[in-house]
Amino acid sequence: MHGSNITEKLDILIVDDVKENLFALTELLKTENINILEAQSGNEALELMVVHDFSVALVDIQMPGMNGFELAEFMRGTKKTKNIPIIFVTATANDEKYAFKGYESGAVDFLRKPLDPHVVKSKVKVFLEMHQNKKELEKQVEALNIIRDKLEQANRAREEFMAIATHELKTPLTVLKLQAQNRQRSLEKGSLSAFTPEKLIKMFDSDSKQILRLNRLIDDMLDVSRISSGQLTMNFEDCDLSLLISEVYEGQLMLFKAAGVHIEMNSCESIIGRWDKLRIGQVITNLLTNAIRYGDGKPVKIHVRKGDEHAVVTVEDHGIGIAEENVERIFQRFERATGTEANGLGLGLYIVNQIIEAHDGFINVKSHLGAGSIFTVHLSLNL
């Protein structure tokens, strides 16, 4: 058996009622790549087959009680054992009827006594390598099935993404188109009363909101594409997190006022670390925007503090909250923050989570329906 291509330990079963024969075959076939189990009867052999995956079975035909042919018939009738190759060992003279009965009962080959060591090793080696090849093929099929499942999952995700993106992109475009058509009709009719300073301010404000919504949708689509291809790059630099969040807060004041939401900010003097300012600003903006969107018009709190290994930012609202069964999945792609209808691609929190993980940090949320949500971001101070 030396020189075999077998790479993992395989089980062989030897069945013979004579101990000396078992010993002789075991010594002949024994190598470090083979685990040999012995049985002195058909019943004992069947018990071993229940718990072992045998590559080949060498079965003596002439045994008291259950002979080799009967054992083979039992093996062929059971799912777990029906595919085990059986090599019959016999001292009977070469007889065609005898051989036919052996093959009919499930034999793949015969070994005739007195045994030729070279023939025994060669035949057993063939079936061991066949078993090994079968195992390798099964692994390849399993790997292909995994790849197929992943491709199907990716295809479903792509189709879902395209459906959501198409719907979400059409909405602001439709609004802009209708508004443009209304203004054109007013101009064609010479109705200049539709363009008073007050009405123009409202028009520009409405247009800005729709354009901003389009920009956010496109940015989210680009970010999720970069994440999927592993190209979401980070530009780490030394910066003050407290100052960064204050800048985001100042930049969002008009949005807060327009939504009628009071923002309470509490931060320590300075937290210096290496972060991507643009991406962390994106994280805070997303969390504050969600707090306003789902905060039911109630005050929102943002708190910044320095821990031992992390800078910690919490954004707390007192709005509609998130159902318990949805808390674990809101950071997945295409998931909305609540069970209600909401605008957007359902990518915001997914992108937030990816950015935070790229900063060697993590985010979690505590929430209950009707009781608001608390998002907590932990950013590593040791990048």
C-alpha positions in Angstrom: 0.0 0.0 0.0 3.0 2.3 0.1 3.2 5.0 -2.5 -0.6 5.5 -2.5 -2.1 8.9 -3.4 -4.5 8.6 -0.5 -4.3 11.8 1.6 -6.7 11.1 4.5 -7.2 8.0 6.7 -9.8 5.6 5.3 -11.6 2.7 6.9 -11.4 -0.9 5.7 -13.6 -3.7 7.0 -12.3 -7.3 7.1 -14.8 -10.0 7.9 -13.6 -13.6 8.6 -14.6 -16.0 11.3 -10.9 -17.2 11.6 -8.7 -15.0 13.8 -5.6 -16.0 12.0 -7.0 -14.9 8.6 -8.0 -11.6 10.1 -4.5 -11.1 11.5 -2.9 -12.0 8.2 -5.0 -9.6 6.2 -4.6 -6.8 8.7 -0.8 -7.1 8.8 -0.7 -7.2 5.0 -2.8 -4.1 4.4 -1.8 -2.0 7.5 -0.4 1.5 6.7 -0.6 4.9 8.4 -3.3 6.0 6.0 -5.6 3.1 6.7 -7.8 2.3 9.7 -8.6 -1.5 9.7 -11.6 -2.8 11.6 -12.2 -6.5 12.0 -15.4 -8.6 12.4 -15.7 -12.3 13.0 -19.3 -12.6 11.9 -21.9 -11.0 9.7 -23.8 -9.5 12.6 -20.7 -7.9 14.0 -19.8 -6.5 10.6 -23.3 -4.9 10.3 -22.9 -3.3 13.7 -19.6 -1.7 12.6 -21.1 -0.5 9.4 -23.7 1.5 11.3 -21.0 3.8 12.8 -18.2 3.7 10.1 -17.9 4.9 6.5 -16.0 2.0 5.0 -14.1 2.5 1.7 -14.1 -1.3 1.0 -15.0 -4.5 2.7 -13.1 -7.8 2.4 -15.6 -10.5 3.2 -15.0 -14.3 3.7 -17.7 -16.3 2.0 -17.7 -19.4 4.1 -18.7 -18.3 7.6 -21.0 -20.0 10.1 -24.4 -18.4 10.7 -24.5 -15.5 8.1 -22.2 -16.4 5.2 -20.6 -13.8 3.0 -23.3 -13.8 0.3 -26.0 -13.2 2.9 -24.0 -10.4 4.5 -23.7 -8.8 1.1 -27.4 -9.0 0.5 -28.0 -7.2 3.8 -25.5 -4.5 2.9 -27.2 -3.9 -0.5 -30.5 -3.5 1.2 -29.4 -0.7 3.5 -28.9 2.9 2.3 -25.8 3.5 4.4 -24.0 0.3 3.3 -25.3 -0.4 -0.2 -22.5 1.4 -2.0 -19.6 -0.1 0.0 -17.4 -2.1 -2.5 -17.3 -5.8 -1.5 -14.3 -8.0 -2.3 -15.1 -11.7 -1.5 -12.3 -13.8 -0.1 -12.8 -17.5 -1.0 -10.9 -20.8 -1.0 -13.4 -22.3 -3.4 -12.2 -23.4 -6.8 -12.9 -21.2 -9.8 -16.5 -21.9 -10.7 -18.6 -19.7 -13.0 -21.9 -20.3 -11.1 -20.2 -19.6 -7.8 -18.7 -16.4 -9.2 -22.1 -15.4 -10.7 -23.8 -15.8 -7.4 -21.1 -13.6 -5.8 -21.5 -10.8 -8.3 -25.3 -11.1 -8.1 -25.1 -10.5 -4.4 -23.0 -7.4 -4.8 -19.4 -8.4 -5.1 -17.1 -6.1 -7.1 -14.2 -8.6 -7.1 -12.8 -11.9 -5.8 -9.6 -12.8 -3.9 -8.8 -16.5 -4.0 -6.8 -18.3 -1.4 -3.9 -18.7 -1.1 -3.7 -14.9 -1.3 -1.1 -13.2 -3.4 0.0 -10.2 -1.3 0.7 -8.1 -4.4 -2.7 -8.8 -5.9 -4.5 -8.0 -2.5 -2.7 -4.7 -2.1 -3.3 -3.6 -5.7 -7.0 -4.4 -5.7 -7.6 -2.8 -2.3 -5.6 0.3 -3.4 -7.9 0.7 -6.4 -11.0 0.8 -4.3 -9.4 3.1 -1.7 -8.5 5.6 -4.4 -11.9 5.4 -5.9 -13.4 6.1 -2.5 -11.0 9.1 -2.1 -11.9 10.4 -5.5 -15.6 10.1 -4.7 -15.1 12.1 -1.5 -13.2 14.8 -3.4 -15.9 14.9 -6.0 -18.5 15.3 -3.2 -16.5 18.2 -1.7 -16.3 19.9 -5.2 -20.1 19.4 -5.7 -20.7 20.9 -2.2 -18.4 23.8 -3.0 -20.2 24.4 -6.3 -23.6 24.3 -4.5 -22.3 26.9 -2.1 -21.2 29.1 -5.0 -24.5 28.6 -6.8 -26.4 29.6 -3.7 -24.3 32.7 -3.3 -24.8 33.6 -6.9 -28.5 33.1 -6.5 -28.5 35.2 -3.4 -26.5 37.9 -5.1 -28.9 37.9 -8.1 -31.9 38.2 -5.8 -30.2 41.1 -3.9 -29.4 42.8 -7.2 -33.0 42.4 -8.4 -34.3 43.7 -5.1 -31.8 46.6 -5.2 -32.8 47.6 -8.7 -36.5 47.4 -7.9 -36.1 49.6 -4.8 -33.6 52.0 -6.5 -35.9 52.4 -9.5 -38.9 53.3 -7.3 -36.9 55.6 -5.0 -35.2 57.5 -7.8 -38.4 57.9 -9.7 -40.2 59.6 -6.8 -38.1 62.8 -6.6 -37.7 62.9 -10.4 -41.5 62.7 -10.7 -42.0 65.5 -8.2 -39.4 67.7 -10.0 -41.1 67.0 -13.4 -44.6 67.8 -12.2 -43.3 71.0 -10.5 -41.6 72.1 -13.7 -44.7 71.4 -15.8 -46.9 73.5 -13.5 -44.5 76.4 -13.7 -44.3 76.1 -17.5 -48.1 76.2 -17.7 -48.2 79.3 -15.4 -45.7 81.0 -17.7 -47.6 80.1 -20.8 -50.8 81.5 -19.3 -48.9 84.6 -18.2 -49.9 84.0 -14.6 -47.0 85.8 -12.9 -48.8 85.7 -9.6 -47.5 82.1 -9.3 -44.0 83.6 -9.1 -44.1 86.0 -6.2 -41.0 86.1 -4.0 -42.7 84.0 -1.3 -43.8 81.4 -3.8 -40.4 81.3 -5.5 -38.7 80.7 -2.1 -41.1 77.7 -1.6 -40.3 76.4 -5.1 -36.5 76.6 -4.5 -36.9 75.0 -1.1 -38.9 72.1 -2.6 -36.5 71.7 -5.5 -33.5 71.6 -3.1 -35.2 68.9 -1.0 -35.8 66.7 -4.0 -32.3 67.3 -5.3 -30.8 66.5 -1.9 -32.8 63.3 -1.8 -31.5 62.3 -5.2 -27.9 63.0 -4.2 -28.3 60.9 -1.1 -29.8 58.0 -3.0 -27.0 58.2 -5.6 -24.3 58.4 -2.9 -25.8 55.4 -1.1 -25.9 53.4 -4.4 -22.2 54.3 -5.0 -21.2 53.4 -1.5 -22.9 50.0 -1.5 -21.3 49.3 -4.8 -17.8 50.2 -3.4 -18.5 48.0 -0.3 -19.6 45.0 -2.4 -16.4 45.3 -4.5 -14.1 46.0 -1.5 -13.3 49.5 -2.7 -14.7 51.6 0.1 -11.5 53.4 1.0 -10.8 55.3 4.2 -8.7 58.4 4.5 -7.5 58.2 8.1 -6.1 61.4 9.7 -5.7 62.8 13.2 -8.8 64.7 14.1 -10.9 65.9 17.0 -14.2 63.9 17.1 -15.9 66.4 19.4 -15.1 69.2 16.9 -16.2 67.0 13.9 -19.6 66.2 15.5 -20.1 69.9 16.3 -19.4 70.8 12.7 -22.0 68.1 11.6 -24.4 69.5 14.1 -24.0 73.0 12.9 -24.4 71.9 9.3 -27.7 70.2 10.1 -29.3 73.0 12.1 -31.4 74.2 9.3 -32.7 70.7 8.8 -33.5 70.4 12.5 -35.4 73.7 12.5 -37.3 72.8 9.3 -38.4 69.5 11.0 -39.3 71.4 14.2 -36.9 69.1 16.2 -34.8 70.2 19.1 -31.3 68.7 19.2 -29.5 68.5 22.6 -25.8 68.1 22.2 -23.4 67.1 25.0 -19.7 66.4 24.3 -16.4 66.6 26.2 -13.8 69.1 25.2 -11.6 67.1 22.9 -11.3 63.5 21.7 -8.3 63.1 19.4 -8.0 59.9 17.2 -7.3 58.7 13.7 -10.5 58.6 11.7 -11.8 59.4 8.2 -13.5 62.8 8.9 -15.8 62.6 5.8 -17.0 59.0 6.6 -17.5 59.7 10.3 -19.4 62.8 9.4 -21.5 60.6 7.1 -22.2 58.2 10.0 -23.4 61.0 12.4 -25.5 62.7 9.7 -27.2 59.4 8.9 -28.0 58.7 12.6 -29.3 62.3 13.2 -31.4 62.1 10.0 -32.9 58.9 11.1 -33.6 60.3 14.6 -35.5 63.2 13.0 -37.3 61.0 10.5 -38.5 58.5 13.1 -38.4 60.7 16.2 -42.0 61.8 16.1 -40.9 65.4 16.3 -39.6 64.9 19.9 -36.2 66.1 21.1 -33.1 64.2 20.0 -30.0 63.9 22.1 -26.4 63.4 20.9 -23.7 62.6 23.4 -20.0 62.1 22.9 -17.5 60.7 25.5 -14.1 59.1 25.7 -13.7 55.6 27.0 -10.6 53.5 27.6 -10.2 52.1 24.1 -13.1 53.7 22.2 -14.7 57.1 21.6 -18.4 56.6 22.2 -21.2 58.5 20.4 -24.9 58.0 21.3 -27.8 59.3 19.4 -31.1 59.0 21.2 -34.7 59.8 20.1 -38.1 59.3 21.7 -40.0 58.4 18.6 -41.7 55.4 17.2 -38.9 52.9 18.0 -38.1 49.6 16.3 -39.8 46.2 16.8 -37.8 43.7 18.7 -37.7 41.2 15.8 -36.3 43.9 13.5 -33.5 45.2 15.8 -31.0 42.5 14.7 -31.5 43.1 10.9 -31.6 46.8 10.5 -27.9 47.0 9.7 -28.4 44.6 6.7 -28.8 45.8 3.2 -32.3 47.0 2.0 -33.7 47.0 5.6 -35.7 49.9 6.9 -35.2 51.2 10.4 -38.9 50.6 11.2 -41.7 48.4 10.1 -43.5 51.5 8.6 -43.2 52.7 5.1 -40.1 54.8 4.7 -38.2 56.6 1.9 -34.7 55.5 0.9 -33.0 52.4 -0.3 -32.6 50.8 3.1 -28.9 51.1 2.8 -28.1 53.9 5.3 -27.5 51.8 8.4 -25.8 49.1 6.4 -23.3 51.7 5.1 -22.9 53.2 8.6 -22.1 49.7 10.0 -19.5 49.1 7.3 -17.8 52.4 7.9 -17.7 51.8 11.7 -16.2 48.3 11.2 -13.5 49.9 8.9 -12.6 52.0 11.9 -12.2 48.9 14.1 -15.4 49.8 15.9 -19.0 48.6 16.3 -22.5 50.0 16.6 -25.5 48.7 18.6 -29.0 49.9 19.2 -31.5 49.6 22.0 -35.1 50.2 21.0 -38.7 49.3 21.7 -41.8 50.2 19.7 -43.3 53.5 20.9 -40.3 54.2 23.2 -37.7 55.5 20.8 -34.2 54.3 20.0 -30.6 54.7 21.2 -27.9 54.1 18.7 -24.4 53.8 20.2 -21.2 54.0 18.1 -17.9 52.8 19.5 -14.9 54.1 17.5 -11.4 52.7 18.2 -8.9 55.1 19.6 -6.0 52.8 18.6 -5.9 52.9 14.8 
